[in-house]
Structure formats: structure tokens, C-alpha cells
């Protein structure tokens, strides 16, 4: 509830940066949401981009240009940093990332996970299983984080399949500035954050890193 979630309330909730994730369908709605959520006092925005074309005559250029335009218009409408969360399903993710960076993206999150449909053969109906990520899912993010290192001035955040402290370390070694975790919180509860940080600290001490 945006009217209730005022700027004062959001800043009182946490002492660390607060980033809001946006997903919309219509171009105008992206801008409306971005401006409204900025007014709550968040420190940054995450545009959660993905596309699932339903027609064969929709070209990749149309999809990518539309997303670049959304980013440009959001950046023009707000003053806080704007990051982009992408799916890996592009002809060349690195080219799109470069185009989005040129359009003003401050950071990238690699990659989002889509709710994929399934079919229940007993009821003969669609349903959407709530599937958590596993460690093997991190390989794709690891690859593209490494490919971006030194080739982008934007911050890079890795996610998907980051379960343990070792997974965090791998992403940092590949060049990530930050990681996102979700599935491990569901699997291991909130206190897993302390464990991840402790494992990271232990490794850094072992390696002599400040």
C-alpha cells in the first residue's frame, strides 16, 4: 500500500539501503510505479525485465528496444539509482546489457527466474509450481558475471542458486559486486544470512584479504 508506506516509515524499517523491485506490463505503468515507489523513500529501483513472446512475428529487436525505452523513461522520471534484472533468454545478453548501460542503467542483476507453468495430469489443468533454485543453477550467472567483469562500469549483482557462503565467494571471485539470495532463506530460514557472512569472513581471513 503505497500511501501507507510513507518515506518516513520505509527509512525507519531498516538501516541498510532499501531497493524496490518493479514489474509491469504497460509502458506507462512502469513510469507510474517508478515515480510512486520513489516517493516512499527507497534508495533504488530494480526493473524486473522479461519477455515471453506469444507470436512468431515478434522480433528480438522490438522486445529489446522496448525495454531500453522503458529504462530511459524511468531514469528520466526518477532521481534514485535504477538497476535492471534480466533473464538469460536473449540472443546476446551482453549486447543488451551494453545497450541498457548506455541508456543509463546503474546496475544489473543476473538472472531472474520465471514462474514456469506445468500441467497436473490428474486434474488436466495448468498450475505454477513454486520451484526453488539449487546450487547447479548458479553456473549461468557465474559465467556472465565473469564475462562482464572489466567490460562494464555498472555494478553487477549475481543471483540464482546461491545457497552457501562458498557460492557467495565464487560470485565475488568472478567479479560480482553483490549477490541476491532468496531460495536459501526459504530452505534454511533467515539466520542463514549470519552463516553466509561467517563463512565469507572465515575464507577472507584464511586468504589474508582485508
C-alpha positions as CSV (number, residue, x, y, z in Angstrom):
1,X,0.0,0.0,0.0
2,X,2.0,3.0,-1.3
3,X,0.0,5.7,0.6
4,X,0.6,3.9,3.9
5,X,4.2,3.0,3.2
6,X,5.5,6.6,3.6
7,X,9.0,7.8,3.2
8,X,9.4,8.1,6.9
9,X,8.1,4.6,7.5
10,X,10.4,3.0,4.9
11,X,13.5,4.7,6.3
12,X,12.5,3.6,9.9
13,X,12.3,-0.1,8.9
14,X,15.9,-0.7,8.0
15,X,19.3,1.0,8.3
16,X,20.7,-0.5,5.1
17,X,19.8,0.5,1.5
18,X,16.3,-0.5,0.5
19,X,15.7,-1.4,-3.2
20,X,12.2,-1.9,-4.6
21,X,11.6,-4.3,-7.5
22,X,9.1,-3.3,-10.2
23,X,7.4,-5.5,-12.7
24,X,4.8,-4.1,-15.1
25,X,3.2,-4.7,-18.5
26,X,2.2,-1.4,-20.0
27,X,4.9,1.2,-20.7
28,X,3.1,4.0,-18.8
29,X,2.7,1.7,-15.8
30,X,6.4,1.3,-15.4
31,X,6.8,5.0,-15.2
32,X,3.9,5.4,-12.8
33,X,5.1,2.7,-10.5
34,X,8.7,4.0,-10.5
35,X,7.6,7.6,-9.5
36,X,5.2,6.3,-6.9
37,X,7.7,4.0,-5.3
38,X,10.5,6.6,-5.3
39,X,8.2,8.7,-3.1
40,X,8.2,6.0,-0.4
41,X,11.8,6.8,0.3
42,X,13.5,3.7,-1.2
43,X,17.2,4.0,-2.1
44,X,17.0,2.4,-5.5
45,X,14.8,0.6,-8.0
46,X,15.1,-2.8,-9.8
47,X,13.3,-3.1,-13.1
48,X,12.5,-6.8,-13.4
49,X,12.5,-7.3,-17.2
50,X,11.5,-10.4,-19.0
51,X,9.5,-11.2,-22.2
52,X,7.6,-14.3,-23.1
53,X,6.5,-13.8,-26.8
54,X,3.3,-15.5,-27.8
55,X,3.6,-14.7,-31.6
56,X,6.2,-15.7,-34.1
57,X,6.3,-12.3,-35.8
58,X,7.6,-10.5,-32.7
59,X,11.3,-9.9,-33.4
60,X,14.1,-9.6,-30.8
61,X,14.8,-6.0,-31.8
62,X,11.2,-5.0,-30.9
63,X,11.5,-6.6,-27.5
64,X,14.9,-5.2,-26.6
65,X,14.2,-1.7,-27.9
66,X,11.0,-1.6,-25.8
67,X,12.9,-2.5,-22.7
68,X,15.7,0.1,-23.4
69,X,13.0,2.7,-23.9
70,X,11.3,1.8,-20.6
71,X,14.7,2.2,-18.8
72,X,15.3,5.6,-20.4
73,X,11.9,6.9,-19.4
74,X,12.2,5.6,-15.8
75,X,15.6,7.1,-15.5
76,X,14.2,10.4,-16.7
77,X,11.3,10.2,-14.2
78,X,13.3,9.4,-11.0
79,X,16.4,10.6,-9.3
80,X,17.4,7.4,-7.4
81,X,19.6,4.7,-9.0
82,X,17.9,2.2,-11.3
83,X,19.1,-1.4,-11.8
84,X,17.8,-3.9,-14.3
85,X,17.2,-7.6,-13.6
86,X,17.3,-9.7,-16.8
87,X,16.5,-13.2,-17.9
88,X,19.2,-15.1,-19.8
89,X,16.9,-15.7,-22.7
90,X,18.3,-13.2,-25.2
91,X,20.2,-13.7,-28.4
92,X,23.2,-11.9,-26.9
93,X,22.7,-10.9,-23.2
94,X,26.0,-9.0,-23.3
95,X,24.8,-6.8,-26.2
96,X,21.5,-5.9,-24.4
97,X,23.4,-5.2,-21.2
98,X,25.7,-2.8,-23.1
99,X,22.7,-1.1,-24.7
100,X,21.0,-0.8,-21.3
101,X,24.1,0.6,-19.7
102,X,24.4,3.2,-22.4
103,X,20.7,4.1,-21.7
104,X,21.6,4.8,-18.0
105,X,21.3,1.5,-16.1
106,X,23.3,1.8,-12.8
107,X,23.5,-1.9,-12.1
108,X,22.5,-5.3,-13.4
109,X,21.1,-8.4,-11.6
110,X,21.8,-11.7,-13.3
111,X,19.4,-13.5,-13.7
112,X,15.8,-13.6,-12.8
113,X,13.8,-16.8,-12.5
114,X,10.4,-17.1,-14.2
115,X,7.3,-18.8,-12.9
116,X,7.1,-21.7,-15.4
117,X,3.8,-23.4,-16.0
118,X,3.3,-27.1,-15.5
119,X,0.3,-29.5,-16.1
120,X,-1.4,-31.6,-13.5
121,X,-2.2,-34.8,-15.4
122,X,-4.9,-35.9,-12.9
123,X,-6.9,-32.7,-12.9
124,X,-5.8,-31.9,-16.5
125,X,-5.2,-28.3,-15.6
126,X,-2.4,-25.8,-15.5
127,X,-0.6,-24.9,-12.3
128,X,2.5,-23.0,-11.4
129,X,4.9,-25.0,-9.1
130,X,6.8,-22.9,-6.6
131,X,10.3,-24.2,-7.5
132,X,13.3,-23.0,-5.6
133,X,16.7,-22.8,-7.2
134,X,19.6,-25.1,-6.4
135,X,23.3,-24.7,-6.5
136,X,23.7,-26.0,-10.1
137,X,21.5,-23.1,-11.3
138,X,24.3,-20.7,-10.4
139,X,26.6,-21.7,-13.3
140,X,24.8,-19.4,-15.8
141,X,25.1,-16.4,-13.6
142,X,28.7,-17.2,-12.8
143,X,29.6,-17.3,-16.5
144,X,28.0,-14.0,-17.4
145,X,29.3,-12.2,-14.2
146,X,32.8,-13.3,-15.3
147,X,32.2,-12.1,-18.9
148,X,31.0,-8.7,-17.7
149,X,34.0,-8.2,-15.3
150,X,36.1,-5.3,-16.7
151,X,33.7,-4.8,-19.5
152,X,31.0,-2.8,-17.7
153,X,31.1,0.2,-15.5
154,X,27.8,-0.7,-13.9
155,X,27.5,-2.7,-10.7
156,X,26.8,-6.4,-11.2
157,X,24.7,-8.4,-8.7
158,X,24.6,-12.2,-9.1
159,X,21.7,-14.4,-8.1
160,X,20.1,-17.8,-8.6
161,X,21.5,-20.9,-6.9
162,X,23.4,-19.0,-4.2
163,X,22.9,-21.3,-1.2
164,X,26.1,-21.3,0.9
165,X,29.0,-19.0,1.7
166,X,31.1,-20.8,-0.9
167,X,28.5,-19.8,-3.5
168,X,28.8,-16.1,-2.5
169,X,32.6,-16.4,-2.7
170,X,32.5,-17.8,-6.2
171,X,30.4,-14.9,-7.4
172,X,32.8,-12.4,-5.9
173,X,35.8,-14.1,-7.4
174,X,34.0,-13.9,-10.8
175,X,33.6,-10.2,-10.4
176,X,30.2,-9.6,-8.8
177,X,29.8,-6.6,-6.5
178,X,26.9,-8.2,-4.7
179,X,24.6,-11.2,-4.5
180,X,20.9,-11.8,-4.1
181,X,19.6,-14.7,-2.1
182,X,16.0,-16.0,-1.9
183,X,15.8,-19.8,-2.0
184,X,18.3,-20.3,0.7
185,X,16.2,-18.1,3.0
186,X,13.2,-20.4,2.4
187,X,15.2,-23.5,2.8
188,X,17.3,-22.5,5.8
189,X,15.4,-19.6,7.4
190,X,16.6,-16.0,7.9
191,X,19.5,-16.9,10.2
192,X,21.3,-18.4,7.2
193,X,22.5,-14.8,6.5
194,X,24.7,-14.9,9.6
195,X,26.1,-18.2,8.4
196,X,26.9,-16.9,4.9
197,X,28.7,-13.9,6.3
198,X,30.6,-16.0,8.8
199,X,31.8,-18.3,6.0
200,X,32.8,-15.3,4.0
201,X,34.7,-13.8,6.9
202,X,36.5,-17.1,7.6
203,X,37.6,-17.5,4.0
204,X,38.8,-13.9,3.8
205,X,40.9,-14.4,6.9
206,X,42.3,-17.7,5.6
207,X,43.3,-15.9,2.3
208,X,44.6,-12.8,4.1
209,X,42.0,-10.5,2.5
210,X,41.0,-7.3,4.2
